[in-house]
Amino acid sequence: MLIQAHYRGHLARRRDSVRGQASLRIQHAWRTSRLRQQLRERMQLARLERDMRFAELRDTLADQWPAMRVNAHVVVHVPNLLPQPTTAGDVTTRPEPHMLQVPCGQGVEG
């Protein structure tokens, strides 16, 4: 590996005989390889942290599952249908709920 790297450096210096160009190419190749290696290490660390967090959540669910089974319940998340408040200068206004024209009962099957 070391011989191959030296030979590539030799070829780069020979190909780019203009003063300074060969060293710039070699430096660029070295920095790029270091950057790739650091990125791989960071990605492996992130993957390890994600896997550890998942294992923690899985174990917590396994511990809590018997109680969840006994106390079966449904959680319904209702989206906020109110429009965002409007700000003019330093005054923020929100439309009154009775002034909204929200269709009720559409798409509800029961």
N, C-alpha and C positions, 0 to 999 in steps of 0.2 A: 504494500500500500504506500509506504513512504517513497519507494523508488518510483512508483507510478506518479506520485504527486510531484516529485522533483523533475521527472521527465516532462510532465505537462507544463511546469514552470519554465523549463528550458525551451520547449516549443513556443510558448507564449512570448518569451523574450526574443527568440529568433524571428518569429513572425512579425512582431511589433518592434522593429529595431529603432523606432523613434523613441528618443529618450523619455522615460517616465511612463510610457503607455503600457509596457509589460507589467510594471509593478502595480499600476492601477487595476489591470485585469486580475492579477493574482489577489490583490486585496479585496476586490469585489467578489471573487469566487469564495474566498475565505469567509468574508462577512456573511455572504448569502448562505453558505453551508452552516455557519454558527446560528444564524437566524432560524433556519429550518429545524435544526436540532432543538433549539429553545422552544420553538412552537410545538414540536412533537411532545416535549416534556410537559409543557403547560396543558396540552390537550389530554395527555395521559393523567395528569393530576386532576383536571376537571372531571374526567370520566370516573376516576376513582372516588372523588367526592360525591358525584351524582349517585354512583352505585351504593356508597355507604349511606347516603340519605334515603335512598329507596329501601335498603335493607332495614333501616331504622323505622320507616313508615310501615313496612310490611310486618315487622315484629310488633309494633304498636297495635296495628289492626288485628293481628292474631291474638294478642292479649285481650283486646276489647270486644272481640267478636261474640263471645258468649253473652255478654250483657246487651249487646246491640240486637242479638237475635231474640232475646226475651222481651226487650222493649222496642219492638219494631215500630218505626215511624217513617214518615215521608217528609222531606224538606222540599218546599216549593220556592223557587226563586222567581220573584215577580219583577219584571223590568220596570224601571222608572219611566212613566209615560209623560211626565211633565217636561216641557221644553227647558232648555238651559236658561238661566237668568240673563237678562241683558244689562249691560253697563254703559251708561252715558256720562262721561265725566267722572264724578265721584258718587253717582247715584246708581244703585243696582235695583232692578225691578224684576219681579217674577210674576207671570200671569196667574190670576186667581183660578183655582181648580174648577169653579162652577162656570167659567168662561171658556173652558176647553171643550172642543167638540171631538170627544173620543168615542168611537163606535163601541158599544158594549154588546157582548154576546155573539159577535161574529166569529166564526171559526170554532165555536165551542160546541162540542158534541157531548151529549150526556144522556 
